Amino acid sequence: MPQFAYKALQSDGVAVEGLIEAPNRQEALRLVEGRALRPIRLGEAAGTAGGGAKGAAGLGLRLSLGSGNKISARTLENFTRLLSSLLAAGVPFSRALVIIHREAAEPAAKAKWKELHDLVIDGMPLSDAMARSPETFPRVYVAMVEAGEAGGFLDVVLAQIADFQSREKELKGKVATALMYPAILLLLALGVLIFLLVFFIPRFQLVFQGFNAELPLITQVIVGVSDAVRGYGLFLAAGLAVGVLSARHWFRSPRGRRAWEGWILRVPTLGPLLAQFAMARFCRMLGTLLGAGVPLINALNVARRSIGNQILVDAVSDSIDRVKEGKALGKSLAQNRALFPGAIVEMISVAEESGKLDAELLRIANTTEGDLDRQLKAVVALAEPVMLFVIAALIGTIFIGMVIPIFSLQDHIK
């Protein structure tokens, strides 16, 4: 009888490993659970009892969901679209997962799809299996799959997810492209500034010291900064790194994240842009789910998770509570003016009354994304000359601070 190596959690949370004999993997899983254990990993051992240690180290399932190499966004999109196409073509679910596993080119993806297949054929819902791997399947993704499973239209939902991922990637690509040139300018400015402070100014300083002349205040400040950078540069860099890591850790905490997101929404220009982006994601997700046949309340709960900003998520949660009480969606969203302007609320209300809510939400998302694209280009176009002015001001200040004493050197020479 085959042997299966397992790793499981006891009731007290302690992980244990062992071997168990069973005719198949599903029966082995049942036997492990019968021992009051919660399986983490289960795979057929490489040998018999004598090779148990080797089998435990060489499990057929080497990667559990939740570990291993990260799956790229493009790979996940391809997986989603292929699974949707196979299911729509009438291919049985388990066979579709086998095909995707066989066609996978990346080792990490191949192992991930194999683990997903094994969990599903053991009787676990696809959404639950995906939820074990949050680094690969985001919460919004899992929630949409769960809604598709409950409604019996998983293939349709998967196709909508793939389209949503494609649009999301395109929008993020536009943002990254727009910010690339300002980022390059900033890096060049920092490089030039460090070069002037570390190599250029010390040589001028030697000239000034030879005449024992009192330097102007601006020159003294520049020389002081240069001395600090050269003498304590490593300590300053280490302190900056520690500060960045500490801030990053704080921002990842619930309190820090809320404080950061609340502050950034109040920043002029940037705050409204982020709110528009969140609204576009919410409308696209909600329209996608409603078009796939997901009930309104379930669709709202899933779409809420796609917003990203917890402050706005909380505001939408209040609107969802009002919808549950029987109020219209448009009037419920009207309470959140930071995310839904009056015109958008009116469009949603009219579409709700006419029964075309899903199509209108997608139209609003398309229109908002187009406006975002234009506004982003305008902001970047304005940022470029501002950054050039700041760079010129910094370098010009250093140049003037170094040149002013030269005009007074003639008096000291006489």
Secondary structure, DSSP 8 states (H G I E B T S, - for coil): --EEEEEEE-TTS-EEEEEEE-SSHHHHHHHHHHTT-EEEEEEE-SSSGGGHHHHHHS-S--S-TT-SS---HHHHHHHHHHHHHHHHTT--HHHHHHHHHHH--SHHHHHHHHHHHHHHHTT--HHHHHHT-TTTS-HHHHHHHHHHHHHT-HHHHHHHHHHHHHHHHHHHHHHHHHHHHHHHHHHHHHHHHHHIIIIIHHHHHHHHHTTT----HHHHHHHHHHHHHHHHHHHHHHHHHHHHHHHHHHHHSHHHHHHHHHHHHTSTTHHHHHHHHHHHHHHHHHHHHHHTT--HHHHHHHHHHTS--HHHHHHHHHHHHHHHTT--HHHHHTT-TTTS-HHHHHHHHHHHHHT-HHHHHHHHHHHHHHHHHHHHHHHHHHHHHHHHHHHHHHHHHHHHHHHHHHHHHHHHH-
